[in-house]
Amino acid sequence: MKFRFLKYVCAAILACGLSVPAMAAQPSPVDLTGEHWKLSSDAEKQAFLYGASNIVAIEQLVAEKMGTKASPFVSAWIRAFGGTSWKDMQKQLDDWYAAHPSESARPVFDVLWYEFMAPAGK
């Protein structure tokens, strides 16, 4: 059981690492921003979303196994993006950054939370 959990965590970390090549030539930023997002290829964007989705799935699985509630982040992610493809999630982010060019320095997770996930819970 622990080995399988560790395998899932390693897979999620690897998937997140696939989204880094677009930023490799620059100093390591604290957060992935809209600027990085716009410079990334479709494959890199979807790899980022795949990694984030896997982490959400792992956290939900662990909460279920432990008999606890999923975190507010996981619950909001599922409400906002449950059943949404990574390509559609990518388009939502692409469209949001295109509609808000003055906010390109805003971190991607900030946009995901405040513009998509939190409103889905209301």
C-alpha positions as CSV (number, residue, x, y, z in Angstrom):
1,M,0.0,0.0,0.0
2,K,2.8,2.4,1.0
3,F,4.7,1.5,-2.1
4,R,1.7,2.1,-4.4
5,F,1.1,5.5,-2.7
6,L,4.8,6.4,-3.1
7,K,4.6,5.4,-6.8
8,Y,1.6,7.8,-7.3
9,V,3.4,10.6,-5.6
10,C,6.6,10.0,-7.7
11,A,4.4,10.0,-10.9
12,A,2.8,13.3,-9.9
13,I,6.2,14.9,-9.2
14,L,7.5,13.7,-12.6
15,A,4.5,15.0,-14.4
16,C,4.9,18.4,-12.7
17,G,8.5,18.4,-13.8
18,L,7.5,18.0,-17.4
19,S,6.0,21.5,-17.3
20,V,9.3,23.2,-16.4
21,P,11.2,23.2,-19.8
22,A,9.6,26.5,-20.9
23,M,11.2,28.1,-17.8
24,A,14.6,26.4,-18.0
25,A,16.4,29.4,-19.6
26,Q,15.2,31.8,-17.0
27,P,16.0,32.1,-13.3
28,S,13.9,29.8,-11.2
29,P,10.7,31.7,-10.4
30,V,8.7,31.2,-7.2
31,D,5.4,30.6,-9.0
32,L,4.4,29.8,-12.6
33,T,3.0,33.0,-13.9
34,G,0.9,34.0,-16.9
35,E,4.1,35.1,-18.6
36,H,5.5,31.6,-18.2
37,W,2.1,30.2,-19.2
38,K,2.0,32.2,-22.4
39,L,5.6,31.1,-23.4
40,S,4.8,27.4,-22.8
41,S,3.9,25.0,-25.5
42,D,0.5,23.3,-25.5
43,A,2.2,20.0,-24.3
44,E,3.9,21.8,-21.5
45,K,0.7,23.5,-20.4
46,Q,-1.2,20.2,-20.4
47,A,1.6,18.5,-18.6
48,F,1.3,21.1,-15.8
49,L,-2.4,20.6,-15.6
50,Y,-2.0,16.8,-15.7
51,G,0.5,17.0,-12.8
52,A,-1.8,19.3,-10.8
53,S,-4.8,17.0,-11.5
54,N,-2.8,14.0,-10.3
55,I,-1.9,15.7,-7.1
56,V,-5.5,16.5,-6.5
57,A,-6.5,12.9,-7.3
58,I,-3.8,11.5,-4.9
59,E,-4.9,13.8,-2.1
60,Q,-8.6,12.8,-2.7
61,L,-7.5,9.1,-2.6
62,V,-5.6,9.5,0.6
63,A,-8.5,11.4,2.2
64,E,-10.9,8.5,1.2
65,K,-8.5,5.9,2.5
66,M,-8.1,7.7,5.8
67,G,-11.9,8.3,6.1
68,T,-11.5,12.1,6.1
69,K,-12.8,14.9,4.0
70,A,-10.8,16.2,1.0
71,S,-9.2,19.6,1.5
72,P,-11.0,22.7,0.4
73,F,-8.6,23.0,-2.5
74,V,-9.4,19.5,-3.8
75,S,-13.1,20.0,-3.3
76,A,-13.0,23.3,-5.2
77,W,-10.8,21.7,-8.0
78,I,-13.3,18.9,-8.5
79,R,-16.3,21.4,-8.5
80,A,-14.6,23.6,-11.0
81,F,-12.8,21.1,-13.3
82,G,-14.4,17.7,-12.6
83,G,-15.1,16.2,-16.0
84,T,-13.1,18.9,-17.8
85,S,-10.4,17.8,-20.1
86,W,-6.8,19.2,-19.7
87,K,-7.2,20.8,-23.2
88,D,-10.4,22.6,-22.1
89,M,-8.7,23.7,-18.8
90,Q,-5.8,25.0,-20.9
91,K,-8.2,26.9,-23.1
92,Q,-9.8,28.5,-20.1
93,L,-6.5,29.7,-18.8
94,D,-5.3,30.8,-22.2
95,D,-8.6,32.8,-22.7
96,W,-8.4,34.3,-19.2
97,Y,-4.8,35.5,-19.7
98,A,-5.7,36.8,-23.2
99,A,-8.6,38.8,-21.7
100,H,-6.5,40.2,-18.9
101,P,-3.1,41.1,-20.4
102,S,-2.2,43.5,-17.5
103,E,-2.3,40.5,-15.1
104,S,0.3,38.3,-16.8
105,A,2.5,38.4,-13.8
106,R,-0.2,36.8,-11.7
107,P,0.6,33.2,-10.8
108,V,-1.4,30.4,-12.5
109,F,-2.5,28.8,-9.3
110,D,-3.8,32.2,-8.1
111,V,-5.9,32.5,-11.3
112,L,-7.1,28.9,-11.0
113,W,-8.2,29.5,-7.4
114,Y,-9.7,33.0,-7.5
115,E,-11.1,33.0,-11.1
116,F,-12.3,29.4,-11.5
117,M,-12.3,27.3,-8.3
118,A,-13.6,29.7,-5.6
119,P,-16.4,30.9,-7.8
120,A,-17.4,27.3,-8.6
121,G,-18.1,26.8,-4.9
122,K,-20.6,29.7,-4.7
